Amino acid sequence: MVQVGYARVSTVDQVAGFESQLRDLRATGCTRLFMEQVSSVTQRDQLVAALDYVRDGDTLLVTRLDRLARSTADLLSIIAALERKGVGLRILDFGGAEVNTKSPTGRMLLTLFGAVAEFERAMMLERQHIGVAKAKAEGRYKGRVPTARRKAPQVQELRRSGLGASEIAARVGISRSSVYRLIADEGAT
């Protein structure tokens, strides 16, 4: 029986939260840690690796539910994958208590609170959209300035010097598709 820890923060700026998770997971006796600094809406390669690594009798540990799953469906999918492998899930801080899916009560609480967390996230996003719409209507919200468009002069200069799209993208720090778009925009004017 191995205790495997998974730690995640959304951005590299969340150093204190990341270190706190690692400290708490190590304190529980995790013998293997999987960690990443990515948003939950992107591919979480280390979570995939952790789920692949665990074996029958092991336990996957996370500090909080929001570090593991992005929605109730995601949570239930992860729990189902763990259960198929005979692996338990422990959440160390679940509103001041610890939850373990190896018990029926733990599974029920996890499903219930996962649904509540998903609802809270949806409500937060709805409020955010309302705030952005209000700010736009008042002329206070301009949105983010597109990064690639600001680099159009550099892209055009490198293109005129004979470089290909991949090299331009690497030098300027934008995607190849953005390079192609800027080159096409230049040709259209």
C-alpha positions as a Markdown table, in Angstrom:
| # | Residue | x | y | z |
|---|---|---|---|---|
| 1 | Met | 0.0 | 0.0 | 0.0 |
| 2 | Val | 1.6 | 3.2 | -1.3 |
| 3 | Gln | 0.4 | 6.7 | -0.5 |
| 4 | Val | 0.7 | 8.8 | -3.7 |
| 5 | Gly | 0.4 | 12.6 | -3.5 |
| 6 | Tyr | -0.9 | 15.0 | -6.2 |
| 7 | Ala | -0.3 | 18.7 | -5.9 |
| 8 | Arg | -1.5 | 21.4 | -8.3 |
| 9 | Val | -1.6 | 25.2 | -8.6 |
| 10 | Ser | -3.0 | 27.1 | -11.5 |
| 11 | Thr | -0.1 | 29.5 | -12.0 |
| 12 | Val | 3.6 | 29.6 | -11.3 |
| 13 | Asp | 2.9 | 32.6 | -9.1 |
| 14 | Gln | 1.2 | 30.6 | -6.5 |
| 15 | Val | 4.4 | 29.5 | -4.8 |
| 16 | Ala | 3.2 | 29.6 | -1.2 |
| 17 | Gly | 0.1 | 27.4 | -2.0 |
| 18 | Phe | 2.2 | 25.0 | -3.9 |
| 19 | Glu | 4.8 | 24.6 | -1.1 |
| 20 | Ser | 2.0 | 24.2 | 1.4 |
| 21 | Gln | 0.5 | 21.4 | -0.5 |
| 22 | Leu | 3.8 | 19.6 | -0.9 |
| 23 | Arg | 4.5 | 20.0 | 2.8 |
| 24 | Asp | 1.1 | 18.6 | 3.8 |
| 25 | Leu | 1.4 | 15.7 | 1.5 |
| 26 | Arg | 4.9 | 14.8 | 2.7 |
| 27 | Ala | 3.7 | 15.0 | 6.3 |
| 28 | Thr | 1.1 | 12.3 | 5.6 |
| 29 | Gly | 3.9 | 9.9 | 4.4 |
| 30 | Cys | 3.4 | 10.1 | 0.7 |
| 31 | Thr | 6.2 | 8.1 | -0.9 |
| 32 | Arg | 5.6 | 9.5 | -4.4 |
| 33 | Leu | 4.6 | 13.0 | -5.4 |
| 34 | Phe | 3.1 | 14.2 | -8.7 |
| 35 | Met | 3.0 | 17.9 | -9.0 |
| 36 | Glu | 2.2 | 20.5 | -11.6 |
| 37 | Gln | 1.6 | 24.2 | -12.1 |
| 38 | Val | -1.2 | 24.3 | -14.7 |
| 39 | Ser | -4.8 | 25.4 | -14.8 |
| 40 | Ser | -7.4 | 22.7 | -14.2 |
| 41 | Val | -9.0 | 23.4 | -17.6 |
| 42 | Thr | -5.8 | 22.4 | -19.5 |
| 43 | Gln | -4.3 | 18.9 | -19.9 |
| 44 | Arg | -3.0 | 17.8 | -16.5 |
| 45 | Asp | -0.2 | 15.5 | -17.4 |
| 46 | Gln | 1.0 | 14.8 | -13.9 |
| 47 | Leu | -2.5 | 13.9 | -12.8 |
| 48 | Val | -2.7 | 11.4 | -15.7 |
| 49 | Ala | 0.7 | 10.1 | -14.6 |
| 50 | Ala | -0.4 | 9.7 | -11.0 |
| 51 | Leu | -3.6 | 7.9 | -12.0 |
| 52 | Asp | -1.5 | 5.6 | -14.2 |
| 53 | Tyr | 1.0 | 5.0 | -11.4 |
| 54 | Val | -1.3 | 4.0 | -8.6 |
| 55 | Arg | -2.0 | 0.3 | -8.1 |
| 56 | Asp | -4.5 | -1.9 | -6.1 |
| 57 | Gly | -4.4 | -1.0 | -2.4 |
| 58 | Asp | -2.7 | 2.4 | -3.0 |
| 59 | Thr | -4.2 | 5.7 | -1.9 |
| 60 | Leu | -4.1 | 9.0 | -3.9 |
| 61 | Leu | -3.9 | 12.0 | -1.6 |
| 62 | Val | -4.7 | 15.6 | -2.4 |
| 63 | Thr | -4.9 | 18.5 | 0.0 |
| 64 | Arg | -8.2 | 19.9 | -1.3 |
| 65 | Leu | -10.8 | 18.9 | -3.7 |
| 66 | Asp | -10.3 | 21.9 | -6.0 |
| 67 | Arg | -6.7 | 20.8 | -6.6 |
| 68 | Leu | -8.0 | 17.5 | -8.2 |
| 69 | Ala | -11.2 | 18.0 | -10.1 |
| 70 | Arg | -12.7 | 20.8 | -12.2 |
| 71 | Ser | -16.3 | 19.6 | -12.1 |
| 72 | Thr | -18.5 | 17.0 | -10.5 |
| 73 | Ala | -18.3 | 14.9 | -13.7 |
| 74 | Asp | -14.5 | 15.2 | -13.7 |
| 75 | Leu | -14.5 | 14.2 | -10.0 |
| 76 | Leu | -16.7 | 11.2 | -10.6 |
| 77 | Ser | -14.6 | 10.1 | -13.5 |
| 78 | Ile | -11.5 | 10.2 | -11.4 |
| 79 | Ile | -13.1 | 8.3 | -8.6 |
| 80 | Ala | -14.4 | 5.7 | -11.0 |
| 81 | Ala | -10.9 | 5.3 | -12.5 |
| 82 | Leu | -9.4 | 4.9 | -9.0 |
| 83 | Glu | -12.1 | 2.4 | -7.9 |
| 84 | Arg | -11.5 | 0.3 | -11.0 |
| 85 | Lys | -7.9 | 0.0 | -9.9 |
| 86 | Gly | -8.8 | -0.6 | -6.3 |
| 87 | Val | -7.3 | 2.7 | -5.2 |
| 88 | Gly | -8.7 | 5.0 | -2.6 |
| 89 | Leu | -8.8 | 8.8 | -2.5 |
| 90 | Arg | -8.1 | 10.9 | 0.5 |
| 91 | Ile | -8.7 | 14.6 | 0.6 |
| 92 | Leu | -6.8 | 16.1 | 3.6 |
| 93 | Asp | -8.7 | 19.3 | 4.0 |
| 94 | Phe | -12.4 | 19.0 | 3.1 |
| 95 | Gly | -13.9 | 21.9 | 5.0 |
| 96 | Gly | -11.9 | 21.2 | 8.1 |
| 97 | Ala | -12.3 | 17.4 | 7.9 |
| 98 | Glu | -10.6 | 14.6 | 6.0 |
| 99 | Val | -12.5 | 12.5 | 3.5 |
| 100 | Asn | -11.6 | 9.0 | 2.4 |
| 101 | Thr | -13.4 | 7.3 | -0.5 |
| 102 | Lys | -12.7 | 3.9 | 1.0 |
| 103 | Ser | -15.9 | 4.4 | 3.1 |
| 104 | Pro | -19.4 | 4.8 | 1.7 |
| 105 | Thr | -19.9 | 8.0 | 3.7 |
| 106 | Gly | -16.7 | 9.4 | 2.3 |
| 107 | Arg | -17.8 | 8.7 | -1.3 |
| 108 | Met | -21.2 | 10.2 | -0.6 |
| 109 | Leu | -19.8 | 13.4 | 0.9 |
| 110 | Leu | -17.3 | 13.8 | -1.9 |
| 111 | Thr | -20.0 | 13.5 | -4.6 |
| 112 | Leu | -22.3 | 15.9 | -2.7 |
| 113 | Phe | -19.6 | 18.6 | -2.1 |
| 114 | Gly | -18.2 | 18.2 | -5.6 |
| 115 | Ala | -21.6 | 19.2 | -6.9 |
| 116 | Val | -21.7 | 22.2 | -4.6 |
| 117 | Ala | -18.2 | 23.2 | -5.6 |
| 118 | Glu | -19.2 | 23.0 | -9.3 |
| 119 | Phe | -22.3 | 25.1 | -8.6 |
| 120 | Glu | -20.2 | 27.8 | -6.8 |
| 121 | Arg | -17.8 | 27.9 | -9.8 |
| 122 | Ala | -20.7 | 28.3 | -12.3 |
| 123 | Met | -22.2 | 31.1 | -10.2 |
| 124 | Met | -18.8 | 32.9 | -9.9 |
| 125 | Leu | -18.3 | 32.7 | -13.7 |
| 126 | Glu | -21.9 | 34.0 | -14.2 |
| 127 | Arg | -21.1 | 37.0 | -11.9 |
| 128 | Gln | -17.9 | 37.6 | -13.8 |
| 129 | His | -19.6 | 37.6 | -17.2 |
| 130 | Ile | -22.2 | 40.1 | -15.8 |
| 131 | Gly | -19.5 | 42.3 | -14.5 |
| 132 | Val | -17.6 | 42.3 | -17.8 |
| 133 | Ala | -20.8 | 43.0 | -19.8 |
| 134 | Lys | -21.5 | 46.0 | -17.4 |
| 135 | Ala | -17.9 | 47.3 | -17.8 |
| 136 | Lys | -18.1 | 47.0 | -21.6 |
| 137 | Ala | -21.5 | 48.8 | -21.6 |
| 138 | Glu | -19.9 | 51.6 | -19.6 |
| 139 | Gly | -16.9 | 51.7 | -21.8 |
| 140 | Arg | -14.5 | 50.7 | -19.1 |
| 141 | Tyr | -13.6 | 47.3 | -20.4 |
| 142 | Lys | -11.4 | 47.0 | -23.4 |
| 143 | Gly | -10.2 | 43.4 | -23.1 |
| 144 | Arg | -6.7 | 42.2 | -23.5 |
| 145 | Val | -4.5 | 43.5 | -26.3 |
| 146 | Pro | -3.7 | 40.7 | -28.6 |
| 147 | Thr | 0.0 | 39.7 | -28.1 |
| 148 | Ala | 0.6 | 38.7 | -31.7 |
| 149 | Arg | -0.8 | 41.9 | -33.2 |
| 150 | Arg | 1.7 | 43.9 | -31.2 |
| 151 | Lys | 4.5 | 41.9 | -32.7 |
| 152 | Ala | 3.4 | 42.3 | -36.3 |
| 153 | Pro | 6.2 | 44.6 | -37.2 |
| 154 | Gln | 8.8 | 42.1 | -35.9 |
| 155 | Val | 7.1 | 39.3 | -37.8 |
| 156 | Gln | 7.0 | 41.2 | -41.0 |
| 157 | Glu | 10.6 | 42.2 | -40.7 |
| 158 | Leu | 11.7 | 38.6 | -40.0 |
| 159 | Arg | 9.6 | 37.4 | -42.9 |
| 160 | Arg | 11.2 | 39.9 | -45.3 |
| 161 | Ser | 14.6 | 38.6 | -44.2 |
| 162 | Gly | 13.6 | 35.2 | -45.5 |
| 163 | Leu | 12.8 | 33.2 | -42.3 |
| 164 | Gly | 10.1 | 30.6 | -42.2 |
| 165 | Ala | 7.1 | 30.7 | -39.9 |
| 166 | Ser | 8.5 | 28.2 | -37.4 |
| 167 | Glu | 11.7 | 30.2 | -36.9 |
| 168 | Ile | 9.8 | 33.5 | -36.7 |
| 169 | Ala | 7.4 | 32.0 | -34.1 |
| 170 | Ala | 10.3 | 30.8 | -32.0 |
| 171 | Arg | 12.1 | 34.1 | -32.1 |
| 172 | Val | 9.1 | 36.3 | -31.5 |
| 173 | Gly | 7.4 | 34.1 | -28.9 |
| 174 | Ile | 4.1 | 33.5 | -30.6 |
| 175 | Ser | 2.4 | 30.5 | -32.3 |
| 176 | Arg | 3.0 | 29.5 | -35.9 |
| 177 | Ser | -0.7 | 30.1 | -36.6 |
| 178 | Ser | -0.3 | 33.7 | -35.4 |
| 179 | Val | 2.7 | 34.2 | -37.7 |
| 180 | Tyr | 0.6 | 32.9 | -40.7 |
| 181 | Arg | -2.3 | 35.1 | -39.7 |
| 182 | Leu | 0.0 | 38.2 | -39.5 |
| 183 | Ile | 1.6 | 37.4 | -42.8 |
| 184 | Ala | -1.8 | 37.0 | -44.4 |
| 185 | Asp | -3.0 | 40.3 | -42.9 |
| 186 | Glu | 0.1 | 42.0 | -44.4 |
| 187 | Gly | -0.6 | 40.5 | -47.8 |
| 188 | Ala | -4.3 | 41.7 | -47.7 |
| 189 | Thr | -3.3 | 45.4 | -47.1 |
